[in-house]
């Protein structure tokens, strides 16, 4: 992949690619921790530089949901979307909403040639959502009597 992108194959680049493949939607600190498992002496700056290089050639995608730190993923080129938990910030991929990329049609493109649409769905994941089972009895409350 690195050679196809006309990048030299280096241990830090291979380690960062591997870390992002193993930890989809990981933040930089998580990626640094994973890379240091293979390369204990790698610097923060080296990882940041590799992330920037791999993102600029399209081998990684950088996403940053509102209010969150930047995260990286190796799923690129398919214009998929994301769903984010408002509570724990878990992120999952969501395939294209409808049709072929860019999946959505702008009401007014203002003359732009649109090739990508970024959609983030927000909500609560099953672990964070309040129990919404209507058949489950309500817990008894102490009436203070």
N, CA, C and O atoms as CSV, one atom per row, in Angstrom:
chain,resi,resn,atom,element,x,y,z
A,1,UNK,N,N,0.828,-1.202,0.000
A,1,UNK,CA,C,0.000,0.000,0.000
A,1,UNK,C,C,0.868,1.260,0.000
A,1,UNK,O,O,0.597,2.220,-0.721
A,2,UNK,N,N,1.916,1.232,0.827
A,2,UNK,CA,C,2.798,2.393,0.885
A,2,UNK,C,C,3.486,2.639,-0.453
A,2,UNK,O,O,3.554,3.775,-0.923
A,3,UNK,N,N,3.988,1.586,-1.057
A,3,UNK,CA,C,4.670,1.731,-2.353
A,3,UNK,C,C,3.707,2.231,-3.433
A,3,UNK,O,O,4.065,3.076,-4.254
A,4,UNK,N,N,2.478,1.697,-3.422
A,4,UNK,CA,C,1.487,2.147,-4.401
A,4,UNK,C,C,1.182,3.633,-4.238
A,4,UNK,O,O,0.858,4.312,-5.212
A,5,UNK,N,N,1.286,4.141,-3.001
A,5,UNK,CA,C,1.055,5.559,-2.732
A,5,UNK,C,C,2.330,6.379,-2.911
A,5,UNK,O,O,2.366,7.569,-2.601
A,6,UNK,N,N,3.383,5.720,-3.421
A,6,UNK,CA,C,4.674,6.354,-3.659
A,6,UNK,C,C,5.310,6.893,-2.382
A,6,UNK,O,O,5.934,7.954,-2.378
A,7,UNK,N,N,5.137,6.137,-1.296
A,7,UNK,CA,C,5.790,6.450,-0.026
A,7,UNK,C,C,6.817,5.372,0.274
A,7,UNK,O,O,6.613,4.201,-0.046
A,8,UNK,N,N,7.918,5.774,0.887
A,8,UNK,CA,C,8.907,4.793,1.317
A,8,UNK,C,C,8.299,3.923,2.410
A,8,UNK,O,O,7.501,4.392,3.221
A,9,UNK,N,N,8.680,2.678,2.420
A,9,UNK,CA,C,8.227,1.753,3.457
A,9,UNK,C,C,9.182,1.895,4.633
A,9,UNK,O,O,10.360,1.550,4.542
A,10,UNK,N,N,8.649,2.413,5.749
A,10,UNK,CA,C,9.448,2.560,6.962
A,10,UNK,C,C,8.740,1.846,8.099
A,10,UNK,O,O,7.534,1.610,8.036
A,11,UNK,N,N,9.479,1.507,9.123
A,11,UNK,CA,C,8.888,0.819,10.265
A,11,UNK,C,C,7.788,1.664,10.922
A,11,UNK,O,O,6.724,1.125,11.228
A,12,UNK,N,N,8.001,2.960,11.148
A,12,UNK,CA,C,6.913,3.756,11.731
A,12,UNK,C,C,5.649,3.787,10.861
A,12,UNK,O,O,4.538,3.723,11.389
A,13,UNK,N,N,5.803,3.884,9.558
A,13,UNK,CA,C,4.625,3.906,8.673
A,13,UNK,C,C,3.882,2.584,8.728
A,13,UNK,O,O,2.654,2.561,8.807
A,14,UNK,N,N,4.620,1.483,8.686
A,14,UNK,CA,C,3.989,0.165,8.764
A,14,UNK,C,C,3.298,0.005,10.119
A,14,UNK,O,O,2.183,-0.515,10.184
A,15,UNK,N,N,3.944,0.443,11.197
A,15,UNK,CA,C,3.365,0.306,12.536
A,15,UNK,C,C,2.104,1.148,12.687
A,15,UNK,O,O,1.129,0.698,13.289
A,16,UNK,N,N,2.112,2.362,12.151
A,16,UNK,CA,C,0.923,3.224,12.241
A,16,UNK,C,C,-0.217,2.635,11.416
A,16,UNK,O,O,-1.351,2.581,11.890
A,17,UNK,N,N,0.060,2.196,10.199
A,17,UNK,CA,C,-0.986,1.561,9.381
A,17,UNK,C,C,-1.589,0.356,10.099
A,17,UNK,O,O,-2.808,0.182,10.122
A,18,UNK,N,N,-0.742,-0.457,10.674
A,18,UNK,CA,C,-1.208,-1.637,11.404
A,18,UNK,C,C,-2.064,-1.235,12.599
A,18,UNK,O,O,-3.113,-1.831,12.845
A,19,UNK,N,N,-1.620,-0.225,13.341
A,19,UNK,CA,C,-2.363,0.225,14.523
A,19,UNK,C,C,-3.748,0.742,14.142
A,19,UNK,O,O,-4.729,0.454,14.827
A,20,UNK,N,N,-3.829,1.497,13.060
A,20,UNK,CA,C,-5.129,2.039,12.640
A,20,UNK,C,C,-6.027,0.925,12.113
A,20,UNK,O,O,-7.234,0.946,12.351
A,21,UNK,N,N,-5.462,-0.043,11.405
A,21,UNK,CA,C,-6.257,-1.190,10.949
A,21,UNK,C,C,-6.794,-1.984,12.147
A,21,UNK,O,O,-7.927,-2.463,12.124
A,22,UNK,N,N,-5.975,-2.117,13.185
A,22,UNK,CA,C,-6.372,-2.890,14.366
A,22,UNK,C,C,-7.305,-2.130,15.306
A,22,UNK,O,O,-8.022,-2.742,16.097
A,23,UNK,N,N,-7.298,-0.793,15.222
A,23,UNK,CA,C,-8.088,0.041,16.132
A,23,UNK,C,C,-8.851,1.099,15.325
A,23,UNK,O,O,-8.481,2.273,15.353
A,24,UNK,N,N,-9.899,0.706,14.614
A,24,UNK,CA,C,-10.653,1.688,13.817
A,24,UNK,C,C,-11.203,2.814,14.692
A,24,UNK,O,O,-11.661,2.575,15.810
A,25,UNK,N,N,-11.153,4.015,14.184
A,25,UNK,CA,C,-11.656,5.215,14.852
A,25,UNK,C,C,-10.852,5.562,16.099
A,25,UNK,O,O,-11.377,6.187,17.020
A,26,UNK,N,N,-9.594,5.166,16.135
A,26,UNK,CA,C,-8.744,5.441,17.288
A,26,UNK,C,C,-8.255,6.881,17.261
A,26,UNK,O,O,-8.047,7.471,16.201
A,27,UNK,N,N,-8.078,7.431,18.464
A,27,UNK,CA,C,-7.481,8.757,18.564
A,27,UNK,C,C,-5.960,8.622,18.512
A,27,UNK,O,O,-5.427,7.513,18.524
A,28,UNK,N,N,-5.280,9.742,18.456
A,28,UNK,CA,C,-3.827,9.729,18.294
A,28,UNK,C,C,-3.130,9.040,19.462
A,28,UNK,O,O,-2.181,8.285,19.253
A,29,UNK,N,N,-3.585,9.288,20.679
A,29,UNK,CA,C,-2.941,8.670,21.843
A,29,UNK,C,C,-3.053,7.146,21.803
A,29,UNK,O,O,-2.105,6.444,22.156
A,30,UNK,N,N,-4.198,6.638,21.380
A,30,UNK,CA,C,-4.376,5.188,21.254
A,30,UNK,C,C,-3.441,4.627,20.187
A,30,UNK,O,O,-2.843,3.566,20.363
A,31,UNK,N,N,-3.325,5.353,19.081
A,31,UNK,CA,C,-2.439,4.912,18.004
A,31,UNK,C,C,-0.988,4.929,18.481
A,31,UNK,O,O,-0.240,3.991,18.205
A,32,UNK,N,N,-0.583,5.975,19.186
A,32,UNK,CA,C,0.784,6.047,19.703
A,32,UNK,C,C,1.054,4.863,20.631
A,32,UNK,O,O,2.113,4.242,20.551
A,33,UNK,N,N,0.105,4.549,21.508
A,33,UNK,CA,C,0.270,3.410,22.408
A,33,UNK,C,C,0.437,2.104,21.659
A,33,UNK,O,O,1.276,1.277,22.017
A,34,UNK,N,N,-0.361,1.920,20.623
A,34,UNK,CA,C,-0.271,0.691,19.836
A,34,UNK,C,C,1.046,0.622,19.067
A,34,UNK,O,O,1.665,-0.439,18.987
A,35,UNK,N,N,1.470,1.738,18.507
A,35,UNK,CA,C,2.722,1.773,17.756
A,35,UNK,C,C,3.898,1.491,18.686
A,35,UNK,O,O,4.837,0.790,18.311
A,36,UNK,N,N,3.844,2.032,19.888
A,36,UNK,CA,C,4.945,1.811,20.839
A,36,UNK,C,C,5.028,0.354,21.291
A,36,UNK,O,O,6.055,-0.059,21.830
A,37,UNK,N,N,3.978,-0.425,21.085
A,37,UNK,CA,C,4.064,-1.853,21.348
A,37,UNK,C,C,5.053,-2.521,20.396
A,37,UNK,O,O,5.722,-3.487,20.764
A,38,UNK,N,N,5.142,-2.007,19.177
A,38,UNK,CA,C,6.067,-2.548,18.178
A,38,UNK,C,C,7.382,-1.776,18.123
A,38,UNK,O,O,8.448,-2.345,17.890
A,39,UNK,N,N,7.278,-0.462,18.343
A,39,UNK,CA,C,8.456,0.428,18.277
A,39,UNK,C,C,8.500,1.289,19.537
A,39,UNK,O,O,8.039,2.430,19.514
A,40,UNK,N,N,9.041,0.770,20.627
A,40,UNK,CA,C,8.976,1.462,21.920
A,40,UNK,C,C,9.564,2.877,21.930
A,40,UNK,O,O,9.157,3.699,22.751
A,41,UNK,N,N,10.499,3.174,21.049
A,41,UNK,CA,C,11.173,4.478,21.089
A,41,UNK,C,C,10.604,5.498,20.110
A,41,UNK,O,O,11.152,6.592,19.975
A,42,UNK,N,N,9.523,5.160,19.429
A,42,UNK,CA,C,8.964,6.098,18.455
A,42,UNK,C,C,8.437,7.336,19.188
A,42,UNK,O,O,7.837,7.230,20.257
A,43,UNK,N,N,8.670,8.498,18.599
A,43,UNK,CA,C,8.237,9.752,19.226
A,43,UNK,C,C,6.804,10.088,18.849
A,43,UNK,O,O,6.274,9.606,17.848
A,44,UNK,N,N,6.184,10.933,19.684
A,44,UNK,CA,C,4.851,11.434,19.352
A,44,UNK,C,C,4.883,12.119,17.982
A,44,UNK,O,O,4.017,11.886,17.139
A,45,UNK,N,N,5.893,12.963,17.776
A,45,UNK,CA,C,5.969,13.720,16.533
A,45,UNK,C,C,6.076,12.810,15.322
A,45,UNK,O,O,5.487,13.098,14.281
A,46,UNK,N,N,6.821,11.717,15.442
A,46,UNK,CA,C,6.937,10.781,14.320
A,46,UNK,C,C,5.574,10.188,13.968
A,46,UNK,O,O,5.238,10.056,12.792
A,47,UNK,N,N,4.790,9.833,14.985
A,47,UNK,CA,C,3.459,9.273,14.729
A,47,UNK,C,C,2.562,10.332,14.096
A,47,UNK,O,O,1.842,10.042,13.140
A,48,UNK,N,N,2.598,11.568,14.625
A,48,UNK,CA,C,1.806,12.642,14.024
A,48,UNK,C,C,2.196,12.852,12.559
A,48,UNK,O,O,1.331,13.011,11.698
A,49,UNK,N,N,3.499,12.853,12.283
A,49,UNK,CA,C,3.967,13.046,10.907
A,49,UNK,C,C,3.490,11.922,9.988
A,49,UNK,O,O,3.071,12.175,8.858
A,50,UNK,N,N,3.555,10.681,10.474
A,50,UNK,CA,C,3.106,9.541,9.679
A,50,UNK,C,C,1.600,9.626,9.443
A,50,UNK,O,O,1.141,9.402,8.323
A,51,UNK,N,N,0.832,9.944,10.470
A,51,UNK,CA,C,-0.619,10.076,10.300
A,51,UNK,C,C,-0.943,11.126,9.243
A,51,UNK,O,O,-1.811,10.915,8.396
A,52,UNK,N,N,-0.248,12.250,9.295
A,52,UNK,CA,C,-0.481,13.318,8.312
A,52,UNK,C,C,-0.120,12.834,6.902
A,52,UNK,O,O,-0.865,13.081,5.954
A,53,UNK,N,N,1.018,12.147,6.762
A,53,UNK,CA,C,1.448,11.658,5.446
A,53,UNK,C,C,0.476,10.621,4.896
A,53,UNK,O,O,0.112,10.672,3.722
A,54,UNK,N,N,0.056,9.682,5.738
A,54,UNK,CA,C,-0.844,8.623,5.272
A,54,UNK,C,C,-2.230,9.172,4.938
A,54,UNK,O,O,-2.899,8.675,4.032
A,55,UNK,N,N,-2.650,10.186,5.666
A,55,UNK,CA,C,-3.937,10.820,5.378
A,55,UNK,C,C,-3.853,11.608,4.074
A,55,UNK,O,O,-4.784,11.580,3.269
A,56,UNK,N,N,-2.748,12.305,3.868
A,56,UNK,CA,C,-2.627,13.146,2.664
A,56,UNK,C,C,-2.604,12.325,1.380
A,56,UNK,O,O,-3.009,12.825,0.331
A,57,UNK,N,N,-2.139,11.069,1.437
A,57,UNK,CA,C,-2.130,10.228,0.224
A,57,UNK,C,C,-3.349,9.316,0.148
A,57,UNK,O,O,-3.470,8.517,-0.781
A,58,UNK,N,N,-4.252,9.429,1.119
A,58,UNK,CA,C,-5.501,8.679,1.059
A,58,UNK,C,C,-5.455,7.273,1.620
A,58,UNK,O,O,-6.390,6.501,1.405
A,59,UNK,N,N,-4.393,6.914,2.337
A,59,UNK,CA,C,-4.350,5.580,2.951
A,59,UNK,C,C,-5.118,5.539,4.263
A,59,UNK,O,O,-5.559,4.475,4.697
A,60,UNK,N,N,-5.276,6.690,4.891
A,60,UNK,CA,C,-6.070,6.813,6.118
A,60,UNK,C,C,-7.054,7.949,5.945
A,60,UNK,O,O,-6.872,8.828,5.103
A,61,UNK,N,N,-8.089,7.921,6.748
A,61,UNK,CA,C,-9.082,8.994,6.768
A,61,UNK,C,C,-9.120,9.559,8.180
A,61,UNK,O,O,-9.177,8.815,9.159
A,62,UNK,N,N,-9.087,10.876,8.271
A,62,UNK,CA,C,-9.172,11.569,9.556
A,62,UNK,C,C,-10.603,12.055,9.722
A,62,UNK,O,O,-11.144,12.730,8.845
A,63,UNK,N,N,-11.206,11.713,10.840
A,63,UNK,CA,C,-12.544,12.216,11.143
A,63,UNK,C,C,-12.484,12.927,12.486
A,63,UNK,O,O,-11.674,12.581,13.346
A,64,UNK,N,N,-13.335,13.911,12.659
A,64,UNK,CA,C,-13.371,14.619,13.930
A,64,UNK,C,C,-14.804,15.042,14.224
A,64,UNK,O,O,-15.214,16.158,13.906
A,65,UNK,N,N,-15.567,14.124,14.840
A,65,UNK,CA,C,-16.927,14.503,15.214
A,65,UNK,C,C,-16.914,15.701,16.159
A,65,UNK,O,O,-15.994,15.854,16.963
A,66,UNK,N,N,-17.921,16.536,16.062
A,66,UNK,CA,C,-18.015,17.739,16.881
A,66,UNK,C,C,-17.765,17.415,18.354
A,66,UNK,O,O,-18.376,16.502,18.910
A,67,UNK,N,N,-16.869,18.163,18.973
A,67,UNK,CA,C,-16.592,17.994,20.388
A,67,UNK,C,C,-15.649,16.850,20.708
A,67,UNK,O,O,-15.417,16.556,21.881
A,68,UNK,N,N,-15.102,16.197,19.694
A,68,UNK,CA,C,-14.228,15.052,19.891
A,68,UNK,C,C,-12.839,15.347,19.342
A,68,UNK,O,O,-12.659,16.251,18.525
A,69,UNK,N,N,-11.872,14.583,19.794
A,69,UNK,CA,C,-10.534,14.675,19.217
A,69,UNK,C,C,-10.540,14.002,17.853
A,69,UNK,O,O,-11.455,13.249,17.521
A,70,UNK,N,N,-9.508,14.283,17.070
A,70,UNK,CA,C,-9.387,13.648,15.755
A,70,UNK,C,C,-9.203,12.150,15.931
A,70,UNK,O,O,-8.552,11.688,16.868
A,71,UNK,N,N,-9.785,11.414,15.019
A,71,UNK,CA,C,-9.678,9.960,15.010
A,71,UNK,C,C,-9.324,9.526,13.591
A,71,UNK,O,O,-9.546,10.258,12.626
A,72,UNK,N,N,-8.773,8.326,13.486
A,72,UNK,CA,C,-8.291,7.849,12.197
A,72,UNK,C,C,-8.865,6.476,11.892
A,72,UNK,O,O,-9.113,5.668,12.787
A,73,UNK,N,N,-9.070,6.234,10.601
A,73,UNK,CA,C,-9.558,4.931,10.156
A,73,UNK,C,C,-8.902,4.573,8.843
A,73,UNK,O,O,-8.471,5.439,8.081
A,74,UNK,N,N,-8.838,3.275,8.596
A,74,UNK,CA,C,-8.230,2.775,7.366
A,74,UNK,C,C,-9.264,2.491,6.286
A,74,UNK,O,O,-8.896,2.174,5.155
A,75,UNK,N,N,-10.534,2.596,6.606
A,75,UNK,CA,C,-11.581,2.399,5.596
A,75,UNK,C,C,-11.704,3.699,4.807
A,75,UNK,O,O,-12.258,4.687,5.289
A,76,UNK,N,N,-11.182,3.677,3.601
A,76,UNK,CA,C,-11.143,4.888,2.780
A,76,UNK,C,C,-11.747,4.615,1.413
A,76,UNK,O,O,-11.846,3.466,0.981
A,77,UNK,N,N,-12.147,5.679,0.741
A,77,UNK,CA,C,-12.557,5.584,-0.649
A,77,UNK,C,C,-13.980,5.158,-0.905
A,77,UNK,O,O,-14.373,5.018,-2.063
A,78,UNK,N,N,-14.771,4.947,0.135
A,78,UNK,CA,C,-16.139,4.512,-0.119
A,78,UNK,C,C,-17.188,5.496,0.395
A,78,UNK,O,O,-18.384,5.214,0.315
A,79,UNK,N,N,-16.771,6.618,0.910
A,79,UNK,CA,C,-17.674,7.680,1.368
A,79,UNK,C,C,-18.719,7.173,2.357
A,79,UNK,O,O,-19.879,7.583,2.305
A,80,UNK,N,N,-18.305,6.274,3.265
A,80,UNK,CA,C,-19.225,5.810,4.298
A,80,UNK,C,C,-19.395,6.898,5.370
A,80,UNK,O,O,-18.665,7.889,5.392
A,81,UNK,N,N,-20.345,6.694,6.226
A,81,UNK,CA,C,-20.660,7.669,7.260
A,81,UNK,C,C,-20.382,7.059,8.630
A,81,UNK,O,O,-19.858,5.949,8.732
A,82,UNK,N,N,-20.739,7.799,9.686
A,82,UNK,CA,C,-20.472,7.336,11.044
A,82,UNK,C,C,-21.659,7.594,11.956
A,82,UNK,O,O,-22.457,8.504,11.733
A,83,UNK,N,N,-21.752,6.766,12.988
A,83,UNK,CA,C,-22.725,6.982,14.058
A,83,UNK,C,C,-21.918,7.067,15.348
A,83,UNK,O,O,-21.056,6.230,15.616
A,84,UNK,N,N,-22.217,8.103,16.150
A,84,UNK,CA,C,-21.432,8.394,17.343
A,84,UNK,C,C,-22.353,8.423,18.562
A,84,UNK,O,O,-23.422,9.032,18.532
A,85,UNK,N,N,-21.922,7.757,19.634
A,85,UNK,CA,C,-22.677,7.805,20.883
A,85,UNK,C,C,-22.370,9.125,21.588
A,85,UNK,O,O,-21.208,9.477,21.790
A,86,UNK,N,N,-23.418,9.841,21.956
A,86,UNK,CA,C,-23.256,11.119,22.647
A,86,UNK,C,C,-22.666,10.958,24.045
A,86,UNK,O,O,-22.109,11.908,24.595
A,87,UNK,N,N,-22.781,9.786,24.610
A,87,UNK,CA,C,-22.320,9.571,25.974
A,87,UNK,C,C,-20.884,9.054,26.030
A,87,UNK,O,O,-20.021,9.694,26.631
A,88,UNK,N,N,-20.622,7.910,25.412
A,88,UNK,CA,C,-19.294,7.277,25.530
A,88,UNK,C,C,-18.401,7.533,24.315
A,88,UNK,O,O,-17.234,7.143,24.318
A,89,UNK,N,N,-18.929,8.177,23.288
A,89,UNK,CA,C,-18.201,8.525,22.063
A,89,UNK,C,C,-17.777,7.319,21.227
A,89,UNK,O,O,-16.869,7.433,20.404
A,90,UNK,N,N,-18.420,6.165,21.426
A,90,UNK,CA,C,-18.177,5.022,20.556
A,90,UNK,C,C,-18.584,5.412,19.139
A,90,UNK,O,O,-19.594,6.088,18.937
A,91,UNK,N,N,-17.792,4.982,18.162
A,91,UNK,CA,C,-18.061,5.307,16.761
A,91,UNK,C,C,-18.155,4.017,15.961
A,91,UNK,O,O,-17.332,3.114,16.114
A,92,UNK,N,N,-19.167,3.943,15.110
A,92,UNK,CA,C,-19.317,2.827,14.182
A,92,UNK,C,C,-19.452,3.378,12.775
A,92,UNK,O,O,-19.925,4.497,12.573
A,93,UNK,N,N,-19.029,2.575,11.801
A,93,UNK,CA,C,-19.228,2.911,10.398
A,93,UNK,C,C,-20.674,2.642,10.016
A,93,UNK,O,O,-21.302,1.708,10.514
A,94,UNK,N,N,-21.188,3.476,9.124
A,94,UNK,CA,C,-22.516,3.303,8.552
A,94,UNK,C,C,-22.342,3.421,7.044
A,94,UNK,O,O,-21.807,4.410,6.544
A,95,UNK,N,N,-22.798,2.403,6.330
A,95,UNK,CA,C,-22.666,2.455,4.879
A,95,UNK,C,C,-23.437,3.630,4.306
A,95,UNK,O,O,-24.299,4.214,4.962
A,96,UNK,N,N,-23.106,3.958,3.072
A,96,UNK,CA,C,-23.684,5.106,2.385
A,96,UNK,C,C,-25.203,5.148,2.539
A,96,UNK,O,O,-25.872,4.121,2.429
A,97,UNK,N,N,-25.738,6.329,2.791
A,97,UNK,CA,C,-27.156,6.499,3.080
A,97,UNK,C,C,-28.037,6.006,1.932
A,97,UNK,O,O,-28.915,5.171,2.144
A,98,UNK,N,N,-27.816,6.503,0.747
A,98,UNK,CA,C,-28.623,6.121,-0.409
A,98,UNK,C,C,-27.793,6.301,-1.665
A,98,UNK,O,O,-27.145,7.334,-1.835
A,99,UNK,N,N,-27.804,5.335,-2.527
A,99,UNK,CA,C,-27.191,5.495,-3.839
A,99,UNK,C,C,-25.682,5.411,-3.843
A,99,UNK,O,O,-25.071,4.821,-2.951
A,100,UNK,N,N,-25.093,6.009,-4.859
A,100,UNK,CA,C,-23.648,5.978,-5.032
A,100,UNK,C,C,-23.038,7.266,-4.481
A,100,UNK,O,O,-23.741,8.263,-4.318
A,101,UNK,N,N,-21.741,7.252,-4.193
A,101,UNK,CA,C,-21.104,8.452,-3.638
A,101,UNK,C,C,-21.385,9.658,-4.497
A,101,UNK,O,O,-21.373,9.510,-5.719
A,102,UNK,N,N,-21.634,10.821,-3.977
A,102,UNK,CA,C,-21.488,11.153,-2.575
A,102,UNK,C,C,-22.684,10.841,-1.690
A,102,UNK,O,O,-22.760,11.400,-0.596
A,103,UNK,N,N,-23.590,10.018,-2.071
A,103,UNK,CA,C,-24.703,9.521,-1.253
A,103,UNK,C,C,-25.824,10.519,-1.033
A,103,UNK,O,O,-26.974,10.119,-0.852
A,104,UNK,N,N,-25.527,11.767,-1.043
A,104,UNK,CA,C,-26.539,12.795,-0.820
A,104,UNK,C,C,-26.410,13.842,-1.914
A,104,UNK,O,O,-25.315,14.080,-2.424
A,105,UNK,N,N,-27.498,14.451,-2.266
A,105,UNK,CA,C,-27.476,15.498,-3.268
A,105,UNK,C,C,-27.755,16.827,-2.575
A,105,UNK,O,O,-28.771,16.979,-1.896
A,106,UNK,N,N,-26.861,17.777,-2.746
A,106,UNK,CA,C,-27.035,19.096,-2.140
A,106,UNK,C,C,-28.194,19.820,-2.811
A,106,UNK,O,O,-28.389,19.713,-4.022
A,107,UNK,N,N,-28.961,20.555,-2.016
A,107,UNK,CA,C,-30.075,21.304,-2.586
A,107,UNK,C,C,-29.577,22.411,-3.506
A,107,UNK,O,O,-30.263,22.768,-4.464
A,108,UNK,N,N,-28.397,22.961,-3.232
A,108,UNK,CA,C,-27.769,23.960,-4.096
A,108,UNK,C,C,-26.265,23.748,-4.005
A,108,UNK,O,O,-25.664,24.022,-2.966
A,109,UNK,N,N,-25.662,23.272,-5.061
A,109,UNK,CA,C,-24.226,22.974,-5.058
A,109,UNK,C,C,-23.370,24.221,-5.257
A,109,UNK,O,O,-22.146,24.138,-5.157
A,110,UNK,N,N,-23.977,25.371,-5.535
A,110,UNK,CA,C,-23.256,26.630,-5.716
A,110,UNK,C,C,-22.124,26.502,-6.731
A,110,UNK,O,O,-21.090,27.158,-6.601
A,111,UNK,N,N,-22.320,25.660,-7.739
A,111,UNK,CA,C,-21.337,25.485,-8.786
A,111,UNK,C,C,-20.227,24.495,-8.473
A,111,UNK,O,O,-19.372,24.239,-9.320
A,112,UNK,N,N,-20.228,23.935,-7.267
A,112,UNK,CA,C,-19.199,22.970,-6.886
A,112,UNK,C,C,-19.418,21.648,-7.606
A,112,UNK,O,O,-20.552,21.281,-7.917
A,113,UNK,N,N,-18.349,20.948,-7.864
A,113,UNK,CA,C,-18.408,19.568,-8.338
A,113,UNK,C,C,-18.230,18.704,-7.088
A,113,UNK,O,O,-17.100,18.459,-6.667
A,114,UNK,N,N,-19.315,18.245,-6.498
A,114,UNK,CA,C,-19.286,17.546,-5.206
A,114,UNK,C,C,-18.874,16.097,-5.415
A,114,UNK,O,O,-19.430,15.402,-6.266
A,115,UNK,N,N,-17.898,15.643,-4.634
A,115,UNK,CA,C,-17.446,14.258,-4.736
A,115,UNK,C,C,-17.503,13.513,-3.413
A,115,UNK,O,O,-17.164,12.331,-3.352
A,116,UNK,N,N,-17.930,14.192,-2.349
A,116,UNK,CA,C,-17.993,13.523,-1.050
A,116,UNK,C,C,-19.019,14.215,-0.171
A,116,UNK,O,O,-19.182,15.434,-0.226
A,117,UNK,N,N,-19.709,13.423,0.641
A,117,UNK,CA,C,-20.627,13.957,1.635
A,117,UNK,C,C,-20.251,13.330,2.973
A,117,UNK,O,O,-20.006,12.126,3.052
A,118,UNK,N,N,-20.204,14.134,4.009
A,118,UNK,CA,C,-19.861,13.619,5.331
A,118,UNK,C,C,-21.089,13.726,6.228
A,118,UNK,O,O,-21.608,14.813,6.480
A,119,UNK,N,N,-21.535,12.572,6.699
A,119,UNK,CA,C,-22.713,12.516,7.552
A,119,UNK,C,C,-22.321,11.860,8.868
A,119,UNK,O,O,-21.655,10.825,8.883
A,120,UNK,N,N,-22.731,12.461,9.951
A,120,UNK,CA,C,-22.520,11.846,11.259
A,120,UNK,C,C,-23.883,11.760,11.935
A,120,UNK,O,O,-24.560,12.766,12.149
A,121,UNK,N,N,-24.258,10.542,12.260
A,121,UNK,CA,C,-25.487,10.302,13.004
A,121,UNK,C,C,-25.117,10.324,14.483
A,121,UNK,O,O,-24.071,9.799,14.864
A,122,UNK,N,N,-25.947,10.917,15.307
A,122,UNK,CA,C,-25.693,11.026,16.744
A,122,UNK,C,C,-26.811,10.343,17.511
A,122,UNK,O,O,-27.964,10.361,17.078
A,123,UNK,N,N,-26.486,9.754,18.623
A,123,UNK,CA,C,-27.482,9.111,19.476
A,123,UNK,C,C,-26.801,8.447,20.646
A,123,UNK,O,O,-25.667,8.782,20.987
A,124,UNK,N,N,-27.486,7.513,21.258
A,124,UNK,CA,C,-26.937,6.753,22.380
A,124,UNK,C,C,-26.795,5.302,21.963
A,124,UNK,O,O,-27.720,4.713,21.404
A,125,UNK,N,N,-25.632,4.730,22.237
A,125,UNK,CA,C,-25.400,3.317,21.914
A,125,UNK,C,C,-26.228,2.453,22.861
A,125,UNK,O,O,-26.735,2.956,23.863
A,126,UNK,N,N,-26.373,1.175,22.565
A,126,UNK,CA,C,-27.174,0.303,23.426
A,126,UNK,C,C,-26.691,0.263,24.879
A,126,UNK,O,O,-27.501,0.106,25.793
A,127,UNK,N,N,-25.384,0.402,25.099
A,127,UNK,CA,C,-24.872,0.376,26.470
A,127,UNK,C,C,-25.199,1.643,27.244
A,127,UNK,O,O,-25.305,1.608,28.470
A,128,UNK,N,N,-25.360,2.760,26.545
A,128,UNK,CA,C,-25.599,4.046,27.207
A,128,UNK,C,C,-27.065,4.463,27.220
A,128,UNK,O,O,-27.453,5.316,28.018
A,129,UNK,N,N,-27.891,3.873,26.345
A,129,UNK,CA,C,-29.294,4.261,26.248
A,129,UNK,C,C,-30.051,3.781,27.475
A,129,UNK,O,O,-29.815,2.679,27.970
A,130,UNK,N,N,-30.955,4.609,27.958
A,130,UNK,CA,C,-31.792,4.133,29.070
A,130,UNK,C,C,-32.630,2.949,28.604
A,130,UNK,O,O,-33.009,2.865,27.436
A,131,UNK,N,N,-32.909,2.055,29.511
A,131,UNK,CA,C,-33.701,0.878,29.153
A,131,UNK,C,C,-35.065,1.342,28.661
A,131,UNK,O,O,-35.799,2.027,29.373
A,132,UNK,N,N,-35.383,0.963,27.447
A,132,UNK,CA,C,-36.648,1.425,26.859
A,132,UNK,C,C,-37.615,0.286,26.612
A,132,UNK,O,O,-38.526,0.421,25.795
A,133,UNK,N,N,-37.437,-0.841,27.305
A,133,UNK,CA,C,-38.328,-1.987,27.138
A,133,UNK,C,C,-39.660,-1.678,27.812
A,133,UNK,O,O,-39.714,-1.614,29.041
A,134,UNK,N,N,-40.756,-1.483,27.036
A,134,UNK,CA,C,-42.046,-1.116,27.630
A,134,UNK,C,C,-42.652,-2.233,28.473
A,134,UNK,O,O,-43.524,-1.966,29.299
A,135,UNK,N,N,-42.211,-3.480,28.286
A,135,UNK,CA,C,-42.768,-4.592,29.053
A,135,UNK,C,C,-42.062,-4.802,30.383
A,135,UNK,O,O,-42.523,-5.585,31.213
A,136,UNK,N,N,-40.956,-4.114,30.592
A,136,UNK,CA,C,-40.211,-4.281,31.833
A,136,UNK,C,C,-40.906,-3.475,32.940
A,136,UNK,O,O,-41.199,-2.295,32.748
A,137,UNK,N,N,-41.175,-4.107,34.106
A,137,UNK,CA,C,-41.852,-3.366,35.168
A,137,UNK,C,C,-40.969,-2.254,35.722
A,137,UNK,O,O,-39.747,-2.382,35.792
A,138,UNK,N,N,-41.613,-1.173,36.108
A,138,UNK,CA,C,-40.905,-0.053,36.729
A,138,UNK,C,C,-40.364,-0.487,38.088
A,138,UNK,O,O,-41.013,-1.267,38.785
A,139,UNK,N,N,-39.192,0.001,38.475
A,139,UNK,CA,C,-38.689,-0.339,39.800
A,139,UNK,C,C,-39.581,0.282,40.874
A,139,UNK,O,O,-40.141,1.363,40.690
A,140,UNK,N,N,-39.702,-0.425,41.997
A,140,UNK,CA,C,-40.500,0.117,43.090
A,140,UNK,C,C,-39.786,1.301,43.704
A,140,UNK,O,O,-38.563,1.299,43.843
A,141,UNK,N,N,-40.548,2.302,44.065
A,141,UNK,CA,C,-39.968,3.511,44.652
A,141,UNK,C,C,-40.383,3.587,46.110
A,141,UNK,O,O,-41.499,3.228,46.486
A,142,UNK,N,N,-39.473,4.051,46.894
A,142,UNK,CA,C,-39.735,4.244,48.317
A,142,UNK,C,C,-40.588,5.486,48.462
A,142,UNK,O,O,-40.175,6.581,48.078
A,143,UNK,N,N,-41.788,5.316,49.019
A,143,UNK,CA,C,-42.713,6.447,49.128
A,143,UNK,C,C,-42.442,7.286,50.361
A,143,UNK,O,O,-43.084,8.317,50.565
A,144,UNK,N,N,-41.495,6.854,51.189
A,144,UNK,CA,C,-41.176,7.641,52.364
A,144,UNK,C,C,-42.110,7.354,53.526
A,144,UNK,O,O,-42.010,8.023,54.555
A,145,UNK,N,N,-43.025,6.375,53.407
A,145,UNK,CA,C,-43.964,6.057,54.494
A,145,UNK,C,C,-43.277,5.318,55.585
A,145,UNK,O,O,-43.905,4.966,56.584
